[in-house]
Amino acid sequence: MDMSPAEAAAWLTRNTVDCLPEGELERRLALGRPLRVKLGIDPTAPDIHLGFTVVLQKLREFQDLGHVVVLIVGDYTARVGDPSGRSATRPVLDPAEIEANARTFEAQAMLVLDPNRLEVRFNGEWLDMSMEQLFSLARSVTVAQLLERDDFSKRFAAHEPISILELLYPLLQGYDSVAIRADVELGGTDQKFNLLLGRDIQRHYGQPEQVIMTLPLLTGTDGERKMSKSFNNYIGVAEAPAEMYGKTLSIPDNSIASWYGLLLGSEPPAGASARDAKRTLARRLVARFHGEDAAEAAEDAFDRQFIRHEAPASVPEIEWAPGDGVVLLPALMSEAFGISTSDARRTIAQGGVKIGGEPVENGRLDVPAEALDGKILQLGKRKFVRVRVV
């Protein structure tokens, strides 16, 4: 893209919350060299979810303008645990788990980022430092500065424990910016304190201070809290197409506009109903991460199951040996769906079980084997299995 520094700055900041200091991004862009744009990730979980792609997409925009993204995998900072938004100390992860998660993160980030304008660095390269280096870093900020942070101040006021290691976390993240000489650092709005502190630490080491950019946090599928694995309201970028499609359709109507804006950079289709807008959104998201063919198949599978009320095209099979030619349905359901026999009886009583598309009568627990052989047994709306009597 051929843009002036002012035009590029306006385009890059069009959907951000903060870009500080004001006007500094345009001045950096006017330097006429590729900027080093930093994002740090702590691999505390193995997968990237859609909420994280909001920041990744902004990084891709920098790449498309010719700048270099430095993706810092926090193999050392993950051992501390980012206290952002936390009311308690995070559990310590095993180094082997951190390493495995880091490799998955790196691979999934490539679904959005251009590998030709990307540096991937592990902060263990520089955070495995001497005591002298650590003392120098610790002198760069004061305890008073750290306690200005909202989550620390609340815990301190409530007399809740804050470990020295947690207080070190923002310093370590800031030193990442020193190590790679960051021009710009990105993060969610919950990272604003850490990003600003990185400027202080760069100044302490005699470096130009980075521009900080924060982006909105995507709400999860519950429509209330930010998307997070901790809240089980996330959609992973590596999830199966059918799961990604179905989960997207489950978002509340009041989330549609923000999901379009943050994930697609557009508004919902004009005049479309909420249902149709979500179907378009779901299809475009599946296509982004799995391709058009997978998106078409996911949409067809959803329509088959939930609109036409047909069984999926592919259904797992279970072999079952009846006693005296009769199948005890709760026992079969327990084996097929991993539920208890009491739950199976309860679901039958509630009309939630079908054989060959026909509801099982309340109280009917014994079924002739010939009535089940080759038929699809359905539990609720989503679970199916084909029974083979042996």
C-alpha positions as CSV (number, residue, x, y, z in Angstrom):
1,M,0.0,0.0,0.0
2,D,1.3,3.5,-0.9
3,M,0.3,5.8,1.9
4,S,1.7,9.0,3.4
5,P,2.7,8.7,7.1
6,A,-0.4,10.6,8.1
7,E,-2.6,8.3,6.0
8,A,-0.9,5.2,7.3
9,A,-1.3,6.3,10.9
10,A,-5.0,7.0,10.4
11,W,-5.5,3.6,8.8
12,L,-3.6,1.7,11.5
13,T,-5.4,3.5,14.4
14,R,-8.9,3.4,13.0
15,N,-10.2,0.7,15.3
16,T,-7.9,1.1,18.3
17,V,-8.7,2.3,21.8
18,D,-5.4,4.0,22.5
19,C,-2.4,5.1,20.4
20,L,0.0,6.9,22.7
21,P,1.7,9.4,22.8
22,E,-0.6,11.2,20.4
23,G,1.0,11.9,17.0
24,E,4.0,9.7,17.8
25,L,3.0,6.9,15.4
26,E,2.9,9.3,12.5
27,R,6.4,10.6,13.4
28,R,7.8,7.0,13.6
29,L,6.2,6.2,10.2
30,A,7.9,9.3,8.7
31,L,11.3,7.9,9.6
32,G,11.1,6.0,6.3
33,R,12.3,2.6,7.7
34,P,10.5,-0.6,8.6
35,L,9.2,-0.3,12.2
36,R,9.7,-3.1,14.7
37,V,6.2,-3.9,16.0
38,K,6.1,-6.1,19.1
39,L,3.5,-8.5,20.5
40,G,4.3,-10.6,23.5
41,I,2.4,-13.8,24.2
42,D,2.7,-16.1,27.2
43,P,2.0,-19.7,26.1
44,T,-0.1,-20.6,29.2
45,A,-2.6,-22.5,26.9
46,P,-2.1,-24.5,23.7
47,D,-4.5,-22.7,21.4
48,I,-5.2,-19.2,20.0
49,H,-8.8,-18.1,20.2
50,L,-10.7,-15.6,18.0
51,G,-10.2,-12.8,20.6
52,F,-6.5,-13.0,20.2
53,T,-6.7,-12.7,16.4
54,V,-7.9,-9.1,16.9
55,V,-4.4,-8.1,17.8
56,L,-2.9,-10.5,15.2
57,Q,-4.9,-8.8,12.5
58,K,-3.6,-5.4,13.5
59,L,-0.1,-6.8,13.3
60,R,-0.8,-8.1,9.8
61,E,-1.8,-4.5,8.8
62,F,1.6,-3.3,9.9
63,Q,3.2,-6.1,7.8
64,D,1.1,-5.2,4.8
65,L,2.7,-1.7,5.0
66,G,6.2,-3.1,5.0
67,H,6.9,-3.2,8.8
68,V,8.4,-6.1,10.8
69,V,6.4,-7.9,13.5
70,V,8.4,-9.3,16.4
71,L,6.3,-12.0,18.1
72,I,7.8,-12.7,21.5
73,V,7.0,-16.0,23.0
74,G,7.2,-15.6,26.8
75,D,8.8,-18.9,27.7
76,Y,10.2,-17.1,30.8
77,T,7.4,-14.7,31.6
78,A,4.9,-17.6,31.4
79,R,6.7,-19.1,34.4
80,V,5.7,-15.9,36.3
81,G,2.2,-15.5,35.0
82,D,0.7,-12.2,33.9
83,P,-1.3,-10.8,36.8
84,S,-3.5,-8.6,34.4
85,G,-7.1,-8.8,35.5
86,R,-6.3,-11.4,38.2
87,S,-7.5,-11.3,41.8
88,A,-5.1,-14.1,42.8
89,T,-1.7,-15.5,41.9
90,R,-1.6,-17.6,38.7
91,P,-0.5,-21.3,39.1
92,V,3.0,-22.1,38.0
93,L,3.2,-24.1,34.7
94,D,5.6,-26.9,33.9
95,P,8.4,-25.8,31.5
96,A,7.7,-28.7,29.2
97,E,4.0,-27.6,28.9
98,I,5.1,-24.1,28.2
99,E,7.4,-25.3,25.4
100,A,4.6,-27.4,23.8
101,N,2.1,-24.5,24.0
102,A,4.6,-22.1,22.5
103,R,5.1,-24.3,19.4
104,T,1.3,-24.5,18.9
105,F,0.9,-20.7,19.3
106,E,3.6,-20.1,16.8
107,A,2.0,-22.4,14.2
108,Q,-1.5,-21.0,14.7
109,A,-0.3,-17.3,14.6
110,M,0.9,-18.1,11.0
111,L,-2.8,-18.4,10.0
112,V,-2.9,-14.6,10.3
113,L,0.6,-13.3,10.0
114,D,3.0,-13.1,7.0
115,P,6.0,-15.3,7.8
116,N,8.2,-13.2,5.5
117,R,7.9,-10.1,7.7
118,L,8.0,-11.9,11.1
119,E,10.6,-12.5,13.7
120,V,9.8,-15.1,16.4
121,R,11.8,-14.7,19.6
122,F,11.7,-16.5,23.0
123,N,12.3,-14.1,25.9
124,G,14.4,-16.7,27.6
125,E,17.1,-15.5,25.3
126,W,17.6,-12.4,27.4
127,L,15.7,-12.9,30.6
128,D,18.1,-15.7,31.7
129,M,20.1,-12.8,33.1
130,S,22.8,-12.2,35.7
131,M,21.9,-10.8,39.1
132,E,23.7,-7.6,38.2
133,Q,21.4,-7.2,35.1
134,L,18.3,-8.0,37.2
135,F,19.3,-5.4,39.8
136,S,19.7,-2.8,37.0
137,L,16.2,-3.7,35.7
138,A,14.7,-3.5,39.2
139,R,16.0,0.1,39.5
140,S,14.1,1.2,36.5
141,V,10.7,1.6,38.3
142,T,9.4,2.1,41.8
143,V,7.0,0.1,43.9
144,A,4.7,3.1,44.0
145,Q,4.5,2.9,40.2
146,L,3.7,-0.8,40.2
147,L,1.0,-0.3,42.9
148,E,-0.7,2.2,40.6
149,R,-1.8,-0.8,38.5
150,D,-5.5,-1.4,39.1
151,D,-5.3,-5.2,39.9
152,F,-2.3,-4.7,42.2
153,S,-3.9,-1.7,44.0
154,K,-7.2,-3.6,44.6
155,R,-5.4,-6.7,46.0
156,F,-3.2,-4.5,48.2
157,A,-6.2,-2.6,49.6
158,A,-7.9,-5.9,50.3
159,H,-4.8,-7.3,52.0
160,E,-4.6,-10.1,49.5
161,P,-1.2,-11.6,48.8
162,I,1.0,-10.2,45.9
163,S,4.2,-12.1,45.3
164,I,7.5,-10.3,44.5
165,L,7.5,-12.4,41.3
166,E,4.2,-10.9,40.1
167,L,5.6,-7.4,40.7
168,L,8.5,-8.3,38.5
169,Y,6.3,-9.4,35.6
170,P,5.7,-5.9,34.1
171,L,9.4,-5.2,34.3
172,L,10.2,-8.4,32.5
173,Q,7.7,-7.6,29.8
174,G,9.1,-4.1,29.5
175,Y,12.6,-5.4,29.1
176,D,11.4,-7.5,26.1
177,S,10.9,-4.1,24.4
178,V,14.5,-3.1,25.3
179,A,15.9,-6.4,24.0
180,I,14.3,-6.2,20.6
181,R,14.3,-2.4,20.3
182,A,10.6,-2.1,19.8
183,D,9.1,0.9,18.0
184,V,5.5,-0.1,18.6
185,E,3.9,-2.5,21.1
186,L,0.4,-3.8,20.8
187,G,-2.0,-5.4,23.3
188,G,-5.5,-5.5,24.5
189,T,-6.9,-2.8,26.7
190,D,-6.1,-4.9,29.8
191,Q,-2.4,-4.6,28.9
192,K,-2.2,-0.7,28.9
193,F,-0.3,-0.5,32.2
194,N,2.3,-3.0,31.0
195,L,2.8,-1.3,27.7
196,L,3.2,2.1,29.2
197,L,5.7,0.8,31.7
198,G,7.7,-0.6,28.8
199,R,8.3,3.0,27.7
200,D,9.7,3.9,31.2
201,I,12.0,0.9,31.0
202,Q,13.2,1.8,27.5
203,R,14.0,5.3,28.7
204,H,16.0,3.9,31.6
205,Y,18.1,2.0,29.1
206,G,18.6,5.1,26.9
207,Q,16.3,3.9,24.1
208,P,13.6,5.8,22.2
209,E,10.3,5.0,23.8
210,Q,7.8,2.8,22.0
211,V,4.4,3.8,20.7
212,I,1.7,1.8,22.5
213,M,-1.5,0.7,20.9
214,T,-4.4,-1.0,22.6
215,L,-7.3,-2.8,21.0
216,P,-10.8,-3.7,22.2
217,L,-11.3,-7.0,23.9
218,L,-13.7,-9.3,22.0
219,T,-16.5,-10.6,24.1
220,G,-16.9,-14.3,24.3
221,T,-19.8,-16.5,23.1
222,D,-21.7,-15.6,26.3
223,G,-21.8,-11.9,25.2
224,E,-20.7,-10.7,28.7
225,R,-17.1,-11.3,29.5
226,K,-14.0,-11.1,27.3
227,M,-13.2,-14.2,25.3
228,S,-11.1,-16.5,27.5
229,K,-10.5,-20.2,28.0
230,S,-10.8,-19.5,31.7
231,F,-14.5,-18.6,31.1
232,N,-15.1,-21.4,28.6
233,N,-16.6,-18.8,26.2
234,Y,-14.0,-19.0,23.4
235,I,-13.7,-20.3,19.9
236,G,-10.3,-21.7,19.0
237,V,-8.8,-20.9,15.6
238,A,-7.9,-24.6,15.2
239,E,-11.4,-25.9,16.2
240,A,-13.2,-28.1,13.7
241,P,-15.1,-26.2,11.1
242,A,-18.5,-27.5,12.3
243,E,-17.7,-26.5,15.9
244,M,-16.5,-23.0,14.9
245,Y,-19.6,-22.5,12.7
246,G,-22.1,-23.7,15.4
247,K,-20.5,-21.7,18.2
248,T,-20.5,-18.5,16.2
249,L,-24.2,-18.9,15.6
250,S,-24.7,-19.1,19.4
251,I,-23.5,-15.6,20.1
252,P,-26.2,-13.2,21.4
253,D,-27.6,-10.7,18.9
254,N,-26.0,-7.7,20.7
255,S,-22.5,-9.1,20.0
256,I,-23.0,-9.2,16.2
257,A,-21.8,-5.7,15.4
258,S,-18.7,-5.9,17.5
259,W,-17.7,-9.3,16.1
260,Y,-18.1,-8.0,12.6
261,G,-16.0,-4.9,13.4
262,L,-13.2,-6.6,15.3
263,L,-12.9,-9.8,13.4
264,L,-13.9,-8.9,9.8
265,G,-13.3,-5.1,9.8
266,S,-16.8,-4.5,8.4
267,E,-20.4,-3.9,9.4
268,P,-23.1,-6.6,9.4
269,P,-24.9,-6.9,6.0
270,A,-27.4,-4.0,5.6
271,G,-30.9,-5.2,6.2
272,A,-30.0,-8.7,7.2
273,S,-31.8,-10.3,10.1
274,A,-29.7,-11.3,13.2
275,R,-29.9,-14.9,12.1
276,D,-28.7,-14.2,8.6
277,A,-25.9,-11.9,9.8
278,K,-24.6,-14.6,12.1
279,R,-24.7,-17.2,9.4
280,T,-22.6,-14.9,7.1
281,L,-20.3,-14.2,10.0
282,A,-19.9,-17.9,10.8
283,R,-19.2,-18.9,7.2
284,R,-16.6,-16.2,6.7
285,L,-14.8,-17.1,9.9
286,V,-14.7,-20.8,9.0
287,A,-13.5,-19.9,5.5
288,R,-10.7,-17.7,6.9
289,F,-9.2,-20.5,9.0
290,H,-10.2,-23.7,7.1
291,G,-11.1,-22.6,3.5
292,E,-14.3,-22.1,1.5
293,D,-15.0,-25.8,1.0
294,A,-14.9,-26.4,4.8
295,A,-17.2,-23.4,5.4
296,E,-19.7,-24.7,2.9
297,A,-19.6,-28.2,4.5
298,A,-20.0,-26.8,8.0
299,E,-23.0,-24.7,6.9
300,D,-24.6,-27.8,5.2
301,A,-24.0,-30.0,8.3
302,F,-25.6,-27.4,10.6
303,D,-28.6,-27.0,8.3
304,R,-29.0,-30.7,8.0
305,Q,-29.0,-31.2,11.7
306,F,-30.7,-28.2,13.1
307,I,-32.9,-26.9,10.3
308,R,-33.9,-30.0,8.4
309,H,-33.5,-32.2,11.5
310,E,-31.6,-34.9,9.7
311,A,-28.8,-37.0,11.0
312,P,-25.2,-35.9,10.1
313,A,-23.8,-37.3,6.9
314,S,-21.2,-39.1,8.9
315,V,-22.3,-40.9,12.1
316,P,-20.1,-43.1,14.4
317,E,-21.1,-46.7,14.9
318,I,-21.4,-48.9,17.9
319,E,-21.7,-52.7,18.0
320,W,-24.1,-54.1,20.6
321,A,-24.8,-57.7,21.7
322,P,-28.4,-57.9,23.0
323,G,-29.6,-60.3,25.6
324,D,-32.4,-62.5,24.4
325,G,-33.0,-60.3,21.4
326,V,-33.8,-57.3,23.5
327,V,-31.6,-54.2,24.0
328,L,-31.8,-52.4,27.4
329,L,-31.8,-48.8,26.1
330,P,-30.3,-47.0,29.1
331,A,-27.3,-49.4,29.1
332,L,-26.7,-48.8,25.4
333,M,-26.9,-45.1,25.8
334,S,-24.5,-45.2,28.7
335,E,-21.9,-46.9,26.5
336,A,-22.6,-44.9,23.3
337,F,-22.8,-41.4,24.8
338,G,-20.8,-41.7,28.1
339,I,-23.7,-40.8,30.4
340,S,-25.1,-42.6,33.4
341,T,-28.0,-45.0,33.0
342,S,-30.1,-42.8,35.4
343,D,-29.4,-39.8,33.1
344,A,-30.4,-42.0,30.1
345,R,-33.7,-42.9,31.8
346,R,-34.4,-39.2,32.6
347,T,-33.7,-38.1,29.0
348,I,-36.0,-40.8,27.6
349,A,-38.8,-39.6,30.0
350,Q,-38.2,-36.0,28.8
351,G,-38.6,-37.1,25.1
352,G,-34.9,-36.4,24.3
353,V,-34.1,-39.7,22.7
354,K,-34.9,-40.8,19.1
355,I,-34.5,-44.1,17.2
356,G,-34.5,-43.6,13.4
357,G,-35.8,-40.1,13.8
358,E,-38.8,-41.2,15.9
359,P,-39.0,-40.2,19.6
360,V,-38.8,-43.1,22.1
361,E,-41.9,-43.4,24.2
362,N,-41.7,-42.4,27.9
363,G,-41.1,-45.5,30.0
364,R,-39.9,-47.6,27.1
365,L,-36.5,-49.0,28.2
366,D,-36.4,-52.3,26.4
367,V,-36.2,-52.3,22.6
368,P,-36.2,-55.3,20.2
369,A,-32.8,-55.8,18.6
370,E,-34.3,-55.8,15.1
371,A,-35.9,-52.4,15.7
372,L,-32.4,-51.0,16.5
373,D,-30.1,-52.7,14.0
374,G,-28.8,-50.2,11.5
375,K,-30.8,-47.4,13.0
376,I,-29.5,-44.1,14.3
377,L,-29.8,-43.5,18.0
378,Q,-30.0,-39.8,18.8
379,L,-29.5,-38.1,22.2
380,G,-30.7,-34.5,22.3
381,K,-29.9,-32.3,19.2
382,R,-26.2,-33.0,18.8
383,K,-25.3,-36.6,19.6
384,F,-25.8,-39.5,17.2
385,V,-24.6,-43.0,16.8
386,R,-25.6,-45.9,14.4
387,V,-26.3,-49.2,16.2
388,R,-25.1,-52.5,14.7
389,V,-26.5,-55.5,16.5
390,V,-24.0,-58.4,16.7
